[in-house]
Amino acid sequence: MTVAALVPLAIWAVAVPVLGIDIQAADGERAGATRGIGLTMILAASTVAALAGWALLAVLRRTTRRAQPISTVVAVIILRVSMAGRSSAPPPLPHPSCWP
């Protein structure tokens, strides 16, 4: 297993059991509902992402002489897009406790 797959597991191991943080994500099937993010989901997502990056680098090394810079640019673009979130989502409403 690669370091890229192990780092999210280490973060989860500290955040959830030690700090008591409950990791949630919006459930796309039900409006306003959330779904818990567990260890299995983190392991699967980080492993798939690490393997995809490794495969991209392997293909680029066979097809171009500038594989490393191209791979880095692609990784940064994917990171920025993933951090942007959904652009079609409506802005969140304030929590009812904030209402006057």
SULSULGI-V657767 format. One record per residue. N is the residue number from 1. PHI is phi as a letter, one per 20 degrees, with the letter a starting at -180 (none if undefined). PSI is psi in whole degrees, -180 to 180 (* if undefined). Layout:
n=N phi=PHI psi=PSI
n=N phi=PHI psi=PSI
This chain:
n=1 phi=none psi=143
n=2 phi=e psi=165
n=3 phi=f psi=-36
n=4 phi=f psi=-29
n=5 phi=e psi=-25
n=6 phi=e psi=-31
n=7 phi=f psi=-47
n=8 phi=f psi=-33
n=9 phi=f psi=-40
n=10 phi=f psi=-41
n=11 phi=f psi=-44
n=12 phi=f psi=-42
n=13 phi=f psi=-29
n=14 phi=e psi=-43
n=15 phi=f psi=-45
n=16 phi=e psi=-63
n=17 phi=f psi=-38
n=18 phi=e psi=-52
n=19 phi=e psi=-13
n=20 phi=m psi=24
n=21 phi=e psi=131
n=22 phi=e psi=110
n=23 phi=e psi=124
n=24 phi=c psi=153
n=25 phi=c psi=151
n=26 phi=f psi=137
n=27 phi=e psi=116
n=28 phi=f psi=-15
n=29 phi=e psi=-27
n=30 phi=c psi=128
n=31 phi=f psi=131
n=32 phi=m psi=-4
n=33 phi=e psi=154
n=34 phi=c psi=161
n=35 phi=c psi=136
n=36 phi=f psi=142
n=37 phi=d psi=115
n=38 phi=d psi=180
n=39 phi=f psi=-39
n=40 phi=f psi=-43
n=41 phi=f psi=-40
n=42 phi=f psi=-44
n=43 phi=f psi=-45
n=44 phi=f psi=-48
n=45 phi=f psi=-43
n=46 phi=f psi=-34
n=47 phi=f psi=-43
n=48 phi=f psi=-43
n=49 phi=f psi=-41
n=50 phi=f psi=-42
n=51 phi=f psi=-37
n=52 phi=f psi=-42
n=53 phi=f psi=-42
n=54 phi=f psi=-42
n=55 phi=f psi=-41
n=56 phi=f psi=-46
n=57 phi=f psi=-40
n=58 phi=f psi=-43
n=59 phi=f psi=-42
n=60 phi=f psi=-36
n=61 phi=f psi=-29
n=62 phi=e psi=-21
n=63 phi=d psi=-15
n=64 phi=b psi=160
n=65 phi=e psi=-13
n=66 phi=d psi=51
n=67 phi=f psi=-45
n=68 phi=f psi=-49
n=69 phi=f psi=-38
n=70 phi=f psi=-44
n=71 phi=f psi=-40
n=72 phi=f psi=-43
n=73 phi=f psi=-45
n=74 phi=f psi=-42
n=75 phi=f psi=-42
n=76 phi=f psi=-41
n=77 phi=f psi=-45
n=78 phi=f psi=-40
n=79 phi=f psi=-46
n=80 phi=f psi=-40
n=81 phi=f psi=-41
n=82 phi=f psi=-30
n=83 phi=f psi=-16
n=84 phi=f psi=-30
n=85 phi=m psi=-172
n=86 phi=e psi=126
n=87 phi=e psi=-18
n=88 phi=e psi=-3
n=89 phi=f psi=139
n=90 phi=f psi=156
n=91 phi=f psi=146
n=92 phi=f psi=147
n=93 phi=e psi=150
n=94 phi=f psi=154
n=95 phi=f psi=143
n=96 phi=g psi=-26
n=97 phi=f psi=-15
n=98 phi=e psi=-9
n=99 phi=f psi=146
n=100 phi=f psi=*
